[in-house]
Amino acid sequence: MSKIGEFSERQTAFNDRLDKAIEGLQGDVESLNEKIAELQNSAGEVTPEDQALLDAIESRSDAIAKKLEALDALTPPVPPA
């Protein structure tokens, strides 16, 4: 196999990993938005249920941020000019 063919296979595998990571993040953001909407529709004082939603949103946001950081770590640096 040629060097270009080998590179192409490695790049395809890398792109597949990125696609999978991005799909997972999209689902995470959709879920987080649903929780935020649920909280916004809550009226009155902050109830224990509201606090549980706030805690869940904060925890999920942290998990999403960590996944984004891991995704960023997967991408190769920009080659020098």
Backbone as CSV, one residue per row, in Angstrom:
resi,resn,N_x,N_y,N_z,CA_x,CA_y,CA_z,C_x,C_y,C_z
1,MET,0.854,-1.170,0.000,0.000,0.000,0.000,0.907,1.243,0.000
2,SER,0.485,2.267,-0.697,1.271,3.490,-0.791,1.162,4.313,0.490
3,LYS,2.069,5.230,0.668,2.033,6.134,1.817,0.742,6.936,1.826
4,ILE,0.288,7.346,0.658,-0.964,8.097,0.581,-2.137,7.215,0.993
5,GLY,-2.139,5.969,0.542,-3.199,5.036,0.930,-3.205,4.789,2.430
6,GLU,-2.019,4.643,3.025,-1.921,4.445,4.471,-2.436,5.671,5.219
7,PHE,-2.022,6.840,4.742,-2.502,8.071,5.368,-4.016,8.163,5.257
8,SER,-4.548,7.842,4.093,-5.989,7.912,3.868,-6.746,7.013,4.838
9,GLU,-6.244,5.815,5.066,-6.892,4.896,6.016,-6.859,5.454,7.434
10,ARG,-5.709,5.976,7.840,-5.597,6.557,9.184,-6.524,7.758,9.333
11,GLN,-6.580,8.603,8.307,-7.424,9.789,8.374,-8.899,9.411,8.406
12,THR,-9.272,8.395,7.642,-10.656,7.930,7.661,-11.036,7.428,9.053
13,ALA,-10.158,6.662,9.685,-10.425,6.176,11.044,-10.531,7.346,12.015
14,PHE,-9.658,8.323,11.876,-9.700,9.499,12.735,-11.005,10.266,12.533
15,ASN,-11.398,10.463,11.288,-12.653,11.172,10.998,-13.849,10.422,11.559
16,ASP,-13.833,9.094,11.513,-14.908,8.294,12.099,-15.003,8.531,13.600
17,ARG,-13.845,8.611,14.266,-13.827,8.898,15.705,-14.420,10.272,15.985
18,LEU,-14.056,11.258,15.186,-14.600,12.602,15.369,-16.106,12.623,15.146
19,ASP,-16.567,11.973,14.088,-18.007,11.920,13.817,-18.768,11.344,15.003
20,LYS,-18.259,10.259,15.561,-18.922,9.616,16.696,-18.941,10.549,17.909
21,ALA,-17.836,11.227,18.163,-17.769,12.156,19.294,-18.745,13.314,19.114
22,ILE,-18.821,13.829,17.900,-19.721,14.955,17.630,-21.179,14.535,17.785
23,GLU,-21.530,13.362,17.292,-22.903,12.870,17.444,-23.276,12.767,18.914
24,GLY,-22.356,12.266,19.730,-22.624,12.153,21.165,-22.825,13.515,21.808
25,LEU,-22.040,14.488,21.387,-22.179,15.838,21.936,-23.504,16.473,21.529
26,GLN,-23.945,16.224,20.316,-25.222,16.780,19.875,-26.360,16.268,20.766
27,GLY,-26.338,14.990,21.077,-27.352,14.418,21.956,-27.269,14.997,23.360
28,ASP,-26.052,15.211,23.833,-25.865,15.798,25.157,-26.446,17.203,25.223
29,VAL,-26.198,18.013,24.206,-26.693,19.391,24.190,-28.223,19.400,24.110
30,GLU,-28.800,18.525,23.306,-30.259,18.442,23.212,-30.862,18.091,24.568
31,SER,-30.272,17.133,25.245,-30.753,16.734,26.571,-30.633,17.881,27.561
32,LEU,-29.518,18.587,27.527,-29.317,19.723,28.415,-30.347,20.809,28.139
33,ASN,-30.610,21.100,26.884,-31.615,22.112,26.543,-33.002,21.728,27.047
34,GLU,-33.334,20.448,27.000,-34.620,19.984,27.522,-34.718,20.232,29.027
35,LYS,-33.635,19.967,29.744,-33.623,20.195,31.193,-33.743,21.686,31.517
36,ILE,-33.075,22.525,30.735,-33.156,23.967,30.954,-34.584,24.455,30.718
37,ALA,-35.223,23.971,29.654,-36.614,24.348,29.379,-37.525,23.897,30.509
38,GLU,-37.285,22.710,31.022,-38.084,22.198,32.137,-37.940,23.116,33.352
39,LEU,-36.751,23.547,33.634,-36.507,24.436,34.759,-37.149,25.798,34.534
40,GLN,-37.046,26.317,33.324,-37.636,27.619,33.029,-39.152,27.599,33.150
41,ASN,-39.764,26.455,32.966,-41.215,26.339,33.069,-41.685,26.136,34.505
42,SER,-40.757,26.079,35.430,-41.098,25.924,36.843,-41.404,27.303,37.415
43,ALA,-42.523,27.423,38.105,-42.937,28.726,38.647,-42.688,28.783,40.157
44,GLY,-42.505,29.998,40.661,-42.401,30.199,42.107,-40.996,30.028,42.644
45,GLU,-40.925,29.694,43.924,-39.664,29.520,44.630,-38.906,28.304,44.101
46,VAL,-37.618,28.277,44.390,-36.803,27.127,44.012,-37.148,25.977,44.960
47,THR,-37.723,24.952,44.383,-38.123,23.778,45.159,-36.968,22.781,45.177
48,PRO,-37.062,21.761,46.002,-36.038,20.715,45.955,-35.920,20.083,44.562
49,GLU,-37.047,19.971,43.871,-37.019,19.428,42.514,-36.286,20.373,41.566
50,ASP,-36.526,21.690,41.738,-35.816,22.680,40.928,-34.314,22.600,41.186
51,GLN,-33.948,22.485,42.461,-32.532,22.410,42.799,-31.903,21.162,42.198
52,ALA,-32.657,20.068,42.208,-32.149,18.839,41.593,-31.927,19.056,40.094
53,LEU,-32.844,19.783,39.435,-32.665,20.092,38.013,-31.440,20.978,37.798
54,LEU,-31.275,21.993,38.648,-30.100,22.855,38.542,-28.818,22.050,38.689
55,ASP,-28.795,21.167,39.673,-27.621,20.334,39.895,-27.350,19.424,38.700
56,ALA,-28.422,18.855,38.138,-28.282,17.962,36.987,-27.760,18.736,35.771
57,ILE,-28.275,19.955,35.563,-27.823,20.776,34.442,-26.348,21.106,34.601
58,GLU,-25.955,21.496,35.812,-24.563,21.839,36.060,-23.647,20.634,35.841
59,SER,-24.065,19.489,36.321,-23.279,18.274,36.166,-23.160,17.885,34.693
60,ARG,-24.275,17.977,33.975,-24.283,17.614,32.557,-23.437,18.592,31.743
61,SER,-23.518,19.879,32.098,-22.704,20.879,31.407,-21.222,20.587,31.587
62,ASP,-20.843,20.201,32.787,-19.451,19.857,33.055,-19.026,18.645,32.222
63,ALA,-19.908,17.647,32.137,-19.596,16.448,31.342,-19.439,16.805,29.866
64,ILE,-20.298,17.691,29.360,-20.209,18.110,27.963,-18.896,18.855,27.729
65,ALA,-18.544,19.736,28.652,-17.289,20.488,28.515,-16.095,19.537,28.473
66,LYS,-16.119,18.512,29.308,-15.019,17.543,29.314,-14.949,16.775,27.995
67,LYS,-16.102,16.445,27.431,-16.115,15.764,26.138,-15.581,16.677,25.038
68,LEU,-15.950,17.957,25.101,-15.435,18.899,24.109,-13.922,19.039,24.222
69,GLU,-13.432,19.079,25.440,-11.987,19.153,25.645,-11.296,17.901,25.112
70,ALA,-11.912,16.744,25.328,-11.348,15.499,24.818,-11.382,15.493,23.290
71,LEU,-12.451,16.018,22.716,-12.552,16.112,21.259,-11.475,17.037,20.720
72,ASP,-11.271,18.159,21.394,-10.226,19.083,20.986,-8.854,18.408,21.043
73,ALA,-8.655,17.579,22.051,-7.368,16.886,22.192,-7.154,15.871,21.075
74,LEU,-8.226,15.379,20.462,-8.115,14.418,19.362,-7.643,15.063,18.061
75,THR,-7.959,16.327,17.904,-7.644,16.967,16.629,-6.171,17.342,16.566
76,PRO,-5.561,17.076,15.440,-4.127,17.385,15.321,-3.899,18.893,15.280
77,PRO,-2.733,19.326,15.718,-2.456,20.765,15.655,-2.304,21.222,14.205
78,VAL,-2.477,22.507,14.039,-2.308,23.095,12.699,-0.828,22.984,12.329
79,PRO,-0.548,22.449,11.156,0.868,22.332,10.765,1.497,23.714,10.603
80,PRO,2.789,23.816,10.889,3.444,25.113,10.721,3.451,25.537,9.249
81,ALA,3.382,26.813,9.055,3.344,27.345,7.681,4.711,27.313,7.039
